[in-house]
């Protein structure tokens, strides 16, 4: 199915291998202008024991860049409590590298609770990697903010 008229997509990313659906939606939505990825799994009761129990299959980046990334995507927002999985980083890098019309990329992260300071190193690694990504759009404003 092709979603020719879809210009805004909000997708939850806390399910197993969610990146497969994202790839399908990007390929099927040539006019997509706004992409919001949301994972509030750390705020919800655990239906599975933890993220580490998620499907171990890796994300495979598409061979052809979807039309929406080349021609239309202007806004990318990702609300993510923490950055644990390498696949999530790969998805973020892929979008930044290929979204040629991107005007703003916003990453919303949760504050780190004192009892979880061990996650600080992982977060710092991700935050240092993002600005180093060679972005397709020369006018993209990269923003990282803490959620409220």
Secondary structure, DSSP 8 states (H G I E B T S, - for coil): ---TT--EEEEE--STTHHHHHHHHHHH-TT--EEEEEE-GGGS--SSS-GGGS--------SS--HHHHHT--EEEEEES----HHHHHHHHHHHHH-TT--EEEEEE----GGGGGGHHHHHHHHHHHTTS--S-TT-EEEEEE--
